[in-house]
Amino acid sequence: MLKTISLALAGVVAAGTAAIAGTVEYVAPPMVEVMEPSGSMGSSGAWIIPVLAIVLIAVAVSASDD
């Protein structure tokens, strides 16, 4: 009799745990589309720094002719 009660109790606990836990379901986040700005708006001026670096290097090389 004790064995039957313990099996019934184990079954109730297992069924209750499964009912509470539910199933795991993966929900993918929504896709976000990032739009690149069009080229007709003009550049951001990022080309100025490399040009200045080249000019400064050229000036430093030409000025060191001792």
Residue pairs with C-beta under 8 A, 6 or more apart in sequence:
none
